Amino acid sequence: MLGLFIQCGMAILLLLAAVQLRASINRQRSKDWEGILARIVRYEGRLSQLSYGSIFSSGLACPTDEVWDRIDGRQGIWAIFINAGVLLEAMSYLERFGNRTPQFQQTMEELREQGRRVRVSAMIVLLRSLLPLRQGPAAISDIALIYTCLVAGLSLAISDHCPELLITYRFFIKQS
């Protein structure tokens, strides 16, 4: 009898998850480019410290504790997790409206895989950081590097395959 209740509960839970997933997909498809980019978490400029030049300059590896401090620990990892999801939405938008060449498709698939890795790794680091026995997450440098490469790769892909999306931001690009 208890098994039947558990099975029914799981079936209802799976049904609710499927409905939620479908609603989420429909919301993502209805967003415009500016709406997607508006969801990026800037987190007081701390994530901008993850550039390749500021952490990994001259071939020196930055210690995990220093990276953890630069991004403010759990809050920075959570911002990376959220931003990787936003970047995955941006990739879906680009695939719908971009130039569908084989090179573009391959680039998007590679970037999508990086985005997934960032999200999974960030979630693992967040969960591990909650454990009292764990001093500091060991994979934080890898997440920072993959996230930085993801942002740079997506920027190049937009520039190469969908430059019209950058017209709105050209003033800011020229200023930097």
C-alpha positions in Angstrom: 0.0 0.0 0.0 2.8 2.4 0.9 4.5 1.5 -2.4 1.4 2.6 -4.3 1.4 5.9 -2.6 5.0 6.5 -3.3 4.5 5.6 -6.9 1.6 7.9 -7.3 3.5 10.7 -5.5 6.5 10.2 -7.9 4.2 10.2 -10.9 2.6 13.5 -9.8 6.0 15.0 -9.1 7.2 14.0 -12.6 4.1 15.4 -14.2 4.6 18.7 -12.4 8.3 18.8 -13.4 7.3 18.2 -17.0 4.7 21.0 -17.0 7.3 23.3 -15.4 9.9 22.4 -18.0 7.5 23.0 -20.8 6.5 26.4 -19.4 10.2 27.3 -19.0 10.9 26.4 -22.6 8.0 28.5 -23.9 9.2 31.5 -21.8 12.7 31.1 -23.2 11.5 31.1 -26.8 9.4 34.2 -26.3 12.3 36.3 -25.1 14.1 38.9 -27.2 17.9 39.4 -27.1 17.8 42.4 -24.7 15.5 40.4 -22.4 17.9 37.6 -22.3 21.0 39.7 -21.6 19.2 41.7 -18.9 19.2 38.6 -16.7 23.0 38.4 -16.5 24.1 38.8 -12.9 26.9 41.4 -12.6 27.5 40.9 -8.9 29.3 44.2 -8.2 31.9 43.6 -10.8 33.5 40.7 -9.0 32.9 38.3 -11.9 34.8 40.7 -14.2 37.9 39.7 -12.2 37.7 36.3 -13.7 39.3 37.5 -17.0 42.2 35.4 -18.2 44.7 38.2 -17.7 43.8 39.0 -14.1 43.9 35.4 -12.8 46.0 33.3 -15.1 48.5 35.9 -16.3 52.0 34.9 -17.2 51.1 31.2 -17.0 50.9 31.4 -13.2 48.1 29.4 -11.6 46.1 31.4 -9.1 45.5 29.6 -5.8 42.0 28.3 -5.2 41.6 30.4 -2.0 42.4 33.6 -4.0 39.9 32.8 -6.7 37.3 32.0 -4.0 38.0 35.3 -2.4 37.9 37.3 -5.6 34.4 36.1 -6.5 33.2 36.2 -2.9 32.7 32.5 -2.5 29.3 31.0 -2.7 27.6 34.2 -4.0 30.0 34.4 -6.9 29.6 30.7 -7.7 25.8 31.2 -7.6 26.2 34.1 -10.0 28.3 32.0 -12.3 25.6 29.3 -12.2 22.9 31.8 -13.1 24.9 33.5 -15.8 25.8 30.1 -17.4 22.1 29.5 -17.7 21.5 32.9 -19.3 24.4 32.2 -21.7 22.7 28.9 -22.6 19.5 30.8 -23.4 21.5 33.3 -25.5 22.9 30.3 -27.4 19.4 29.0 -28.1 18.4 32.5 -29.4 21.5 32.6 -31.6 20.7 29.2 -33.0 17.1 30.2 -33.9 18.1 33.5 -35.6 21.7 33.0 -36.5 23.5 31.9 -39.6 23.2 28.1 -39.7 26.5 27.1 -41.2 28.2 23.9 -40.1 31.0 25.9 -38.4 28.4 27.9 -36.5 26.6 24.7 -35.4 29.8 23.1 -34.2 30.8 26.3 -32.3 27.4 26.4 -30.6 27.5 22.8 -29.6 31.0 23.2 -28.1 29.9 26.3 -26.2 26.7 24.6 -25.0 28.8 21.7 -23.6 31.0 24.3 -21.8 27.9 25.9 -20.4 26.6 22.6 -19.1 29.9 21.8 -17.5 30.0 25.2 -15.8 26.5 24.7 -14.4 27.1 21.2 -13.2 30.5 22.0 -11.7 29.2 25.2 -10.0 26.3 23.2 -8.4 28.7 20.6 -7.2 31.0 23.2 -5.7 28.0 24.9 -4.0 26.8 21.7 -2.5 30.3 20.8 -1.3 30.8 24.2 0.2 27.8 23.6 2.4 29.4 20.6 4.0 31.0 21.5 7.3 34.0 19.1 6.7 34.9 20.8 3.4 37.4 23.7 3.8 37.4 25.1 0.3 36.2 23.9 -3.1 39.1 22.5 -5.1 37.4 22.9 -8.5 36.9 26.7 -8.3 39.8 27.5 -10.5 38.6 25.1 -13.2 35.1 26.7 -13.0 36.5 30.2 -13.3 38.6 29.2 -16.3 35.8 27.4 -18.1 33.4 30.3 -17.4 35.9 32.8 -18.7 36.4 30.7 -21.8 32.6 30.4 -22.2 32.0 34.1 -22.1 34.9 34.8 -24.5 33.8 32.0 -26.9 30.2 33.2 -27.0 31.4 36.8 -27.6 33.5 35.7 -30.5 30.7 33.5 -31.9 28.3 36.5 -31.8 30.8 38.7 -33.5 31.5 36.2 -36.2 28.1 34.8 -36.9 25.5 37.4 -35.7 27.2 40.8 -35.6 23.9 42.6 -36.0 23.1 41.7 -32.4 26.1 43.9 -31.3 24.9 47.0 -33.1 23.0 48.2 -30.0 26.2 47.9 -27.9 28.7 49.3 -30.4 29.1 52.6 -28.5 30.1 50.7 -25.4 32.4 48.4 -27.4 34.2 51.4 -28.9 34.7 53.0 -25.5 36.5 50.0 -24.0 
